[in-house]
Amino acid sequence: MDITQNYNDFTPRNFKTILVIPSAVKWVANSLTKYIEISSLNDYRSTSTRVWDLGSTEIANTVDFNFWAKAATNIQFTSSKGVPGTRNIASIKLGSNGSSLTTKALSSDFQNFSPANFSVVAGNRNNFIPQLYVSAEDFKNFFLKPERIHLI
């Protein structure tokens, strides 16, 4: 899943999250790419946790399963000025808008995000909305990198 923003003066420009789906489970709906636009400094002024909805997800399954996820250890990015950098992935949490997923920090090791098995239901389809969360402090400290400051 490629998460990208297009506000030219801030970094990271994008980072990737990989979801691995076992063969007994089929990812039916939801794009594996999510575009998130940060277009204003107001996004950094908020005091509440940032939440990015990854869209309605439908998974078809014929066996019970748990939802496991991992990410790269660091988010790698290059600023609009060409300066490379990294941020630790632990500042980003994965969860859902309901009780389908347990909300916890992403890591480079696979973790089970299921509070209980996703069981086989009528129609063999489970629906939920995964979300990414970043605290207001982490968002300001790790994801705000102004390229230029003008003093007048």
N, C-alpha and C positions, 0 to 999 in steps of 0.2 A: 504494500500500500504506500503510495508516494504522497506525502503531505507537503504542499507548497504554498508559499505566500508571495505576493508581488509588490510589496511596498519597498521600493528600491533602496531606501536608506537603512534598512534593518536586516538583520540576519538571525537565524539561518534562512536561506532561501527555500530549502526543502530538507526533508529527511524521510527515510524509508522504514516501514514496519512490515514484517513478513508474517503472514498467517499461514500455517501449514494445515492442510485438510486431509485426514486419512481417507483411504479409498472407500470405506464403508459409509462415508459421510460426503454429501455433495453440496457445495455452496451454490445455491440456486439463484439468489437475488442479491443485489448490491454490487456496485462496481468495486474493484480492488484498488481503485485510485480515488483519492479524496483531495479536492482543492480547497484550501482554506486561505482566504484573503485577509490580510491585515493591512488596512488602508488608512489608518488614522492613529495619531498619538493617543486619542481617547481610549483605544484598546488597552493601552498600558496604564491608564489612570484608574481603572476599575479596582476596587478593593475586594471583589468577590472572585472565587475560583473560576477560571476560564474553562468552559465546556464546549467541546466540538463534537457534534453529532455526526457519526459516520454513516448514517442512513439506515433505513429499515433493512434488516438482514433476514434472509430465509435460508435455512439449512435443512436439506432432506436427509433423513437417516432411517436405516432399517435395523440399527443396533443402538443401544444406549451409548452415550459418549460424554466425555468431559471436554470443555473448551480450554485448550492449552495455547499459550502465546509466549513469544520471546521477541526481543529486538536486538539490534546491534548495541554494544556497550556504550558507544558514543554516537551522538548525532554529528555527522561531519558536514561542514558547510564552508562556503567561500563567500565573503562579503562582496558587496557591489564594487568595492575597491580592490578586489583580488586577494584579500587577506584570508588565509585558511584558518579554521578554528574547529573546536569540538565542544560539545556539551554532553554531560552525563545523561543517559536515558532515564535514570531513576526519578528525574523531576516530572516525568509524564506518567500518569496513571491511566489504566484501562479499566472500564467498567461498562455499565449499561444504564438505561433510563429507568429500569425496573429492577427486579430481583434476579434476572437471568444470569448476570455476571457479578462476581465479587469484585469490588473496586480495589485495586492495589497497583503499586508502582511496577512499571515494566522493568525487565532486567535482561541480561544476555543469556540467562538460563531459562528453559521452559518452565512455566508455572501454570498450575491449574486455576483458571478463573471461574470455574463452575462451583456454585455453592452446593449443588447436588447434580447428579447425572441429568443430562438432557435425555429424556426417555423417548421411546417411540410413541408418538401420539397419532390420533386419527388423521389420515392423510399423509403421514410420515414427514411432516414439516414443522419445524420449530422456528418461530419468529421472535426477533428481539432487535433492539437498537443499540449497538455498541457505541461508546463515547470515550473520548480522551479528555482528561482533566489535568490542568496545571494550576497550582495555587497562584494567587495574585503576586505574591512575593517572588516565587520562582520565575513567573512570567517576566517580571520586571528585571530580575537579577540575571537570568540566563538567556532570555530571548530578545532583549532590547539592546541593540548595539548601534547607537547613532554613529553615522559615518563622519558627520561634520557638525560642529557646534559653532554658531555665529553669535558673537557678543556685540551688541550695538550700544 
